[in-house]
Amino acid sequence: MFESMEKSPLYPFLNPKSIAFYGASNSFSAMGTTQFRNIYELGFQGNLYPIHPKLDQVQGWKAYNSVLDLPEAPDLAVMVLPTRIVPEVMEECGRKGIKNVIIVSGGFKEVGGEGAGLQEQIVAIANQYRMRFLGPNCIGVVNPYHKLNTTFFPYDTAPGFIGMASQSGSFVTQMFDYLAKFGLGFSSAISVGNEANIDMVDCLEYLAACPHTKVIALYIEAIRRGREFLDMARSITPHKPIVALYVGGSEAGKRAGFSHTGAMAGPDRLYDGVFRQSGVIRARSIEELFDFCWVLGACPIPKGNRVAIQTHSGGPGAAAADACGRVGLDLPSLSSATRKKLAPFVPHTASIKNPVDLTFTKNPLDYFHTIPKVLLEGEETDGLLVYFLVPTQTVRRALESMGMAEDQGLEQSEKIIEQQSDAVSALPGECGKPVLGYSLRTRDDFFIARLQDKGIPVLGSPERGARAMGALVRYARWRKESC
């Protein structure tokens, strides 16, 4: 479908073999020093060349007074410099033969006046030397598969499947820890800043071709190339989902976006139309953005909007049912065939309507495989929402009450939970339908962590689970209509 990502202008930004870095020093409080350290501390394997006009060494690395003194023309230069000298340094990079630059420095078009003139200068220099650049006023890129992090936050979670392009650096860097709370990570993340040269459309093209990216996340304050964005997104979404958080729709959001990156936002209804025409799923909060990306990247595509809910607690089941109704999901009555198959595994006190409220099961393990498999195999069901509440300490205490020693109880409880999580994680592959969990417990609970690590999204509330299932259904509908 798409050309290889090696042909994208962003490829050398995310996969450089050598980097010249401006702005690092031996002062640990300097922003440039922090970003430089994050490059080598993640384990970047290429050549690193700190450039400093006075120092011979920076953070233990041999430093060079000028980029013109380097033994090679690096694939990438990163600039964390005073705004006024950026054009001069860009000129030097061009003379050296460097073709790709990340300009972290701010104070350009987003502040107006002289800053806008400086941005025009760097654009002209880039055109003269046939250079491409990210920014200005951006935070750089992350590619954990290449052990690359040019941002000022350390990336200390595993590589993941979410590829992000953002007009805010914070929505890249500050999401590292947020995603780690769910066992998630980025495949690549790109901060575009003012988009004076490389923009959101270029990012879409790269992430569409990236084999590590299963779903694309966008943080948008304004789309500068509307027609190209629409065409590019429309070509991607039949094959790979895109989720966007747009924040320029209100008057306050419009003003904030302009002062942030110089972006000229448009009304909500305009962006709703762009997203609808191109198959982009719109999120209404940062929480929804990553919930939707998680589910769209991890789950099979459903054939319809009919959902079964399984719970062993009435309140969370009813809350999920209400939330499903609010996002257009249908909760069908279970067929007589499904109810008959369920009968041997549920107590007589259970409700086998929809939601299926079990309270207890005859065999606790049935809750995690046999019962959900029966529900998924029903012709009346396109997907399953499951409430999970199995505190590890509860299992351990039950074993200890049976006379098992404390250390043995812990070991056996973890084995049981491994069996449970293995059973749940096998269901989407066996049935070809999505399984989403929801729970008020977090990854601090061993069971929740194991489910998430095995590919089952477990979201933090019934409402979040229902909204994410709704996004999955909307994307399925778009794919069906666009093919």
C-alpha positions in Angstrom: 0.0 0.0 0.0 2.6 2.6 1.1 6.2 3.0 0.1 8.7 1.8 2.6 9.3 4.1 5.5 13.0 4.5 4.3 11.6 6.7 1.6 9.9 9.0 4.0 11.6 12.4 4.8 11.1 11.4 8.5 13.1 8.2 8.3 16.6 9.7 9.1 15.0 11.7 12.0 13.8 8.5 13.6 16.6 6.1 12.5 19.8 8.2 12.4 23.2 6.5 12.5 24.9 9.7 13.7 23.8 12.9 15.6 25.3 16.3 16.0 23.9 17.9 19.2 23.9 21.7 20.0 23.1 22.9 23.5 24.5 20.3 25.8 27.1 21.3 28.4 28.5 20.0 31.7 25.7 21.8 33.6 23.2 19.1 34.5 20.4 21.7 34.9 20.5 22.8 31.3 17.7 21.6 29.1 20.0 20.7 26.3 22.1 18.6 28.6 19.1 16.7 29.7 18.1 15.9 26.2 21.6 14.9 25.2 21.8 12.5 28.2 18.5 10.9 27.3 19.9 10.0 23.9 22.9 8.1 25.2 21.2 6.8 28.3 18.6 5.0 26.2 21.4 3.2 24.5 21.7 5.0 21.1 24.1 2.9 19.0 25.3 5.6 16.6 28.0 8.3 16.7 27.2 11.3 19.0 28.9 14.6 18.4 28.2 17.3 21.0 29.0 20.8 19.6 30.2 23.5 22.0 32.2 26.6 21.3 34.3 26.4 24.4 34.4 22.8 25.8 36.5 19.9 24.8 34.3 17.4 26.5 30.6 17.3 27.2 29.2 14.7 29.6 32.3 12.5 28.9 31.9 12.8 25.1 34.5 14.4 22.9 33.1 17.8 22.0 33.7 19.9 18.8 33.8 23.7 18.6 32.1 23.7 15.2 30.0 21.3 13.2 32.5 22.0 10.4 35.2 20.2 12.4 33.3 16.8 12.5 34.8 13.8 10.8 31.5 13.2 8.9 28.2 14.9 8.0 25.8 13.4 10.6 22.4 12.1 9.6 20.8 14.4 12.1 21.4 17.6 14.0 19.5 18.6 17.2 19.5 22.2 18.3 18.6 23.5 21.8 20.0 27.0 21.3 19.1 30.7 21.8 16.6 31.6 19.1 18.7 34.4 17.6 21.6 32.1 16.6 19.6 29.3 15.1 19.7 30.7 11.5 23.5 31.0 11.7 23.9 27.4 13.0 21.4 26.2 10.3 23.7 27.8 7.7 26.7 25.9 9.1 24.9 22.6 9.1 23.9 23.2 5.5 27.5 23.9 4.6 28.6 20.7 6.3 26.1 18.7 4.3 23.7 17.9 7.2 20.2 17.3 5.6 18.0 16.8 8.7 17.6 19.0 11.7 15.4 19.1 14.9 15.0 22.6 16.1 13.9 22.5 19.8 14.3 26.2 20.3 11.2 28.3 20.6 10.5 32.0 20.0 9.6 31.9 16.3 6.3 32.3 14.6 4.3 31.4 17.7 5.5 34.7 19.4 5.0 36.8 16.2 7.0 39.9 15.3 10.8 39.3 15.0 10.2 35.6 15.7 8.1 35.2 12.6 10.9 36.7 10.6 13.5 34.3 12.1 11.3 31.4 11.1 11.2 32.7 7.5 15.0 32.8 7.6 15.4 29.2 8.6 12.9 28.1 6.0 14.9 29.9 3.4 18.2 28.3 4.6 16.6 24.9 4.5 15.4 25.4 1.0 18.8 26.7 -0.1 20.6 23.6 1.2 17.8 21.1 0.5 17.4 20.4 4.2 14.4 19.1 6.1 13.7 20.1 9.7 11.2 19.4 12.6 10.0 22.4 14.5 10.9 25.0 15.5 9.4 25.0 19.0 9.2 21.2 19.2 10.7 18.6 21.5 12.0 16.0 19.0 11.3 12.4 18.5 11.3 9.0 20.2 11.9 5.6 18.5 12.4 3.0 21.2 13.0 0.3 18.6 16.1 2.3 17.4 17.0 3.3 21.0 16.5 6.9 20.2 15.0 9.6 22.5 15.9 13.3 21.8 13.3 14.6 24.3 13.9 15.9 27.8 12.0 13.1 29.5 13.7 9.7 29.9 11.9 6.9 28.0 12.0 3.9 30.4 9.1 1.8 29.2 9.1 -1.0 26.6 8.6 -0.2 22.9 4.9 -0.4 21.9 2.5 -0.2 19.0 1.2 3.4 19.2 2.7 5.8 16.8 2.1 9.4 17.7 2.4 12.8 15.9 1.8 15.8 18.1 1.7 19.5 17.8 2.6 19.6 21.5 5.8 18.1 22.9 4.2 17.5 26.3 1.7 15.1 24.8 4.7 13.0 23.6 7.0 13.2 26.6 4.5 13.3 29.5 2.8 10.2 28.0 5.8 8.0 28.6 4.8 7.3 32.3 1.1 7.4 31.5 1.3 4.6 29.0 3.6 2.6 31.2 0.8 2.5 33.8 -1.0 0.2 31.3 2.0 -1.8 30.0 1.9 0.3 26.8 4.5 2.2 24.9 5.2 4.1 21.7 6.4 2.6 18.4 7.5 6.1 17.4 6.5 9.6 18.6 7.1 12.8 16.7 6.7 16.4 18.1 6.2 18.7 15.1 6.0 22.1 16.9 5.4 25.0 14.4 5.4 22.6 11.4 7.5 25.1 9.4 8.9 22.3 7.2 7.7 18.9 8.2 4.1 18.6 9.3 1.3 16.2 10.4 0.8 14.9 6.8 4.4 13.8 6.6 4.1 12.1 10.0 1.0 10.2 8.8 2.8 8.9 5.8 5.7 7.6 7.9 3.6 6.0 10.6 1.4 4.4 8.0 4.5 2.5 6.6 6.1 1.8 10.0 5.8 -1.9 10.7 5.9 -1.4 14.5 2.9 0.9 14.4 -0.6 -0.7 14.7 -2.5 2.5 15.4 -1.8 6.2 15.0 -2.5 8.9 17.6 -2.7 12.6 16.7 -2.7 15.6 19.0 -4.0 18.5 16.8 -4.3 22.2 17.4 -4.8 23.0 13.7 -4.4 21.2 10.3 -2.4 23.3 8.0 -2.7 21.3 4.7 -6.4 20.3 4.9 -6.8 18.6 1.5 -3.6 16.7 1.8 -4.5 15.6 5.4 -7.9 14.4 4.2 -6.4 12.4 1.3 -3.6 10.9 3.3 -5.8 9.9 6.3 -8.4 8.4 3.9 -5.8 6.3 2.3 -4.5 5.0 5.7 -7.7 4.3 7.7 -8.9 1.3 5.7 -5.7 -0.5 6.7 -4.6 1.2 10.0 -6.7 3.1 12.5 -6.1 6.8 13.3 -7.3 8.5 16.5 -7.2 12.2 16.9 -7.6 14.6 19.8 -8.4 18.1 18.5 -8.3 21.0 20.9 -8.9 24.1 18.8 -12.7 23.9 18.5 -13.5 26.4 21.2 -12.6 30.1 21.3 -10.3 29.5 24.3 -8.7 26.5 22.6 -8.2 28.5 19.4 -6.3 31.3 21.3 -4.2 28.8 23.2 -3.2 26.9 20.0 -2.1 30.1 18.3 0.1 31.2 21.2 1.5 27.7 21.5 2.5 26.8 18.0 1.1 29.6 15.8 -1.6 27.3 14.6 -4.9 28.8 13.2 -7.7 26.5 14.5 -11.2 26.0 13.0 -14.6 25.2 14.4 -15.5 21.8 15.8 -18.0 21.0 13.2 -15.4 21.5 10.4 -13.0 19.1 12.1 -15.8 16.7 12.8 -16.5 16.6 9.1 -12.8 16.1 8.2 -12.5 13.2 10.6 -15.7 11.7 9.5 -14.9 11.8 5.8 -11.4 10.3 6.4 -12.3 7.6 8.9 -10.4 9.2 11.8 -11.8 8.4 15.2 -12.2 11.5 17.3 -11.3 11.4 21.0 -12.7 14.0 23.4 -9.9 13.7 26.0 -6.3 12.6 26.4 -7.6 9.6 28.3 -9.9 8.6 25.4 -7.1 9.2 22.9 -5.0 6.4 24.4 -7.9 4.2 25.5 -9.1 4.1 21.9 -5.6 3.6 20.5 -5.0 0.7 23.0 -8.2 -1.1 22.0 -7.9 -0.4 18.3 -4.3 -1.7 18.3 -4.9 -4.8 20.4 -8.4 -6.2 19.5 -9.9 -8.0 16.5 -12.4 -5.8 14.5 -16.0 -6.6 15.4 -18.6 -7.4 12.7 -21.3 -5.4 14.4 -22.3 -3.4 17.5 -23.8 -6.2 19.6 -22.1 -6.5 23.0 -22.4 -9.0 25.8 -21.4 -7.9 29.4 -20.1 -10.4 31.9 -19.8 -9.5 35.5 -19.8 -11.0 39.0 -21.0 -7.7 40.5 -24.3 -6.1 39.7 -23.4 -2.4 39.9 -20.4 -2.5 37.5 -22.5 -4.5 35.1 -25.4 -2.1 35.2 -23.0 0.9 34.8 -21.4 -0.8 31.7 -24.9 -1.4 30.2 -25.9 2.2 30.7 -22.6 3.4 29.1 -23.0 1.0 26.2 -26.4 2.4 25.5 -25.1 6.0 25.5 -22.5 5.2 22.8 -24.8 3.3 20.5 -23.9 -0.3 21.4 -26.7 -2.9 21.4 -27.0 -5.4 24.3 -29.0 -8.2 22.7 -30.8 -10.8 24.8 -29.0 -14.1 24.9 -30.3 -16.8 22.6 -31.8 -20.0 24.0 -28.8 -21.9 22.6 -26.4 -19.7 24.5 -28.4 -19.9 27.7 -28.5 -23.6 27.4 -24.7 -23.8 27.0 -24.2 -21.5 30.0 -26.5 -23.5 32.4 -24.0 -26.1 33.6 -21.5 -23.5 34.6 -23.5 -20.9 36.5 -25.3 -21.1 39.9 -29.1 -20.9 40.0 -28.9 -17.4 41.5 -27.1 -16.0 38.5 -28.8 -13.7 35.9 -28.2 -15.0 32.4 -29.7 -12.1 30.7 -27.4 -9.3 29.4 -25.5 -8.3 31.4 -24.7 -11.8 32.6 -24.3 -11.3 36.4 -22.8 -14.5 37.9 -21.9 -13.3 41.5 -20.1 -16.7 41.9 -19.3 -19.6 39.7 -19.3 -23.3 40.4 -15.7 -23.5 39.2 -13.8 -20.1 39.6 -11.8 -20.8 36.4 -15.0 -21.0 34.4 -15.3 -17.2 34.7 -12.1 -16.7 32.7 -12.6 -19.1 29.8 -15.6 -21.4 29.6 -18.3 -18.8 30.3 -16.8 -15.9 28.1 -16.2 -18.4 25.3 -19.9 -19.4 25.3 -20.9 -15.8 25.2 -18.4 -15.0 22.3 -19.5 -18.1 20.3 -23.2 -16.9 20.4 -24.3 -15.6 17.0 -26.0 -12.7 18.8 -22.7 -11.3 20.1 -20.0 -9.3 18.3 -17.8 -8.5 21.3 -17.5 -8.9 25.1 -17.0 -6.6 28.0 -15.8 -8.3 31.2 -15.6 -7.0 34.7 -12.4 -8.2 36.5 -12.1 -8.3 40.2 -9.7 -11.0 41.4 -7.3 -9.5 44.0 -4.2 -11.5 44.2 -4.2 -11.4 48.0 -7.7 -12.9 48.1 -6.5 -16.0 46.2 -3.5 -16.2 48.4 -5.5 -16.0 51.6 -7.9 -18.7 50.4 -5.0 -21.0 49.8 -3.4 -20.2 53.2 -6.8 -20.9 54.9 -6.6 -24.4 53.4 -3.3 -25.0 55.3 -0.8 -23.8 52.7 2.3 -22.0 54.0 2.6 -18.3 53.2 5.4 -18.6 50.7 3.7 -21.5 49.0 0.4 -19.6 49.0 2.0 -16.7 47.1 3.6 -19.0 44.6 0.4 -21.0 44.0 -1.8 -17.9 43.8 0.5 -16.5 41.1 0.3 -19.8 39.2 -3.5 -19.7 39.4 -3.6 -16.1 38.2 -1.3 -17.0 35.3 -3.8 -19.8 34.3 -6.6 -17.3 34.5 -4.9 -14.7 32.4 -3.8 -17.3 29.8 -7.4 -18.4 29.5 -8.7 -14.9 28.9 -5.9 -13.9 26.5 -6.6 -16.9 24.3 -10.3 -15.9 23.7 -9.9 -13.2 21.0 -7.8 -15.6 18.9 -10.1 -18.5 19.4 -13.3 -16.6 18.7 -12.2 -13.8 16.4 -14.1 -11.2 18.5 -12.8 -8.4 20.8 -12.6 -8.9 24.5 -12.3 -5.8 26.7 -11.9 -5.8 30.4 -12.7 -3.1 32.9 -11.8 -2.9 36.5 -11.3 -0.3 39.3 -8.0 -2.1 40.1 -4.8 -1.2 38.4 -1.5 -2.8 37.3 -0.5 -2.9 41.0 -2.7 -6.0 41.0 -0.8 -8.9 39.6 -3.8 -10.2 37.7 -4.6 -6.9 35.9 -0.9 -6.6 35.0 -0.8 -10.1 33.6 -4.0 -9.6 31.5 -2.6 -6.3 30.0 0.8 -7.9 29.3 -0.9 -10.7 27.5 -2.8 -8.3 25.2 -6.1 -7.8 26.9 -7.0 -4.1 27.4 -8.3 -3.6 30.9 -9.7 -0.1 31.3 -10.3 1.9 34.5 -14.1 2.1 34.5 -17.2 0.6 32.8 -17.7 3.9 31.0 -14.2 3.9 29.6 -14.6 0.3 28.5 -17.9 1.0 26.8 -16.6 4.1 25.0 -13.5 2.2 23.8 -15.7 -0.6 22.5 -17.8 2.1 20.7 -14.7 3.5 19.0 -13.8 0.0 17.9 -17.3 -0.5 16.4 -17.1 2.9 14.6 -13.8 2.0 13.1 -15.2 -1.4 12.0 -18.1 0.4 10.3 -15.8 2.8 8.5 -13.6 -0.1 7.2 -16.6 -1.9 5.9 -18.0 1.1 4.1 -14.6 2.2 2.6 -13.7 -1.2 1.2 
